[in-house]
């Protein structure tokens, strides 16, 4: 376990670290996009309207986007540093150093990154899939097929195919 994230109400571990890092990266992009797209309307509103309710709202949106992007970016950069060194948040707070003064889990930046990312910008966690997950996925897929087949049969049965008096 790396740490428990109260924002996601979930523990960040090896199997969820990729999703956690992607969420932080997308949060940085969302904050920057929000700030940049609201910047021109904010500047326009300040020059044309002066101090008004609209001006304050748009300015607050720009400030929120900048603040969120900086905060998430700082958090993302620290967790990318942990990823490159192959340490968890808890290990970083209380360093575990061995006799030869190096961390035995550190494989080097590239291998550490590759170990977590697999196909990094793919939204699914494709790094490690346990057999239990694949069995559950197959079971759920069969249940969904069965349910959809039952719905189609019920719809066909509900349709009246009998001949009326005009046949």
PyMOL commands that set and color helices and strands:
alter all, ss='L'
color gray80, all
select helices_A, chain A and resi 17-49+53-85+89-93+109-117+131-158
alter helices_A, ss='H'
color red, helices_A
select strands_A, chain A and resi 3-5+10-12
alter strands_A, ss='S'
color yellow, strands_A
deselect
rebuild
show_as cartoon
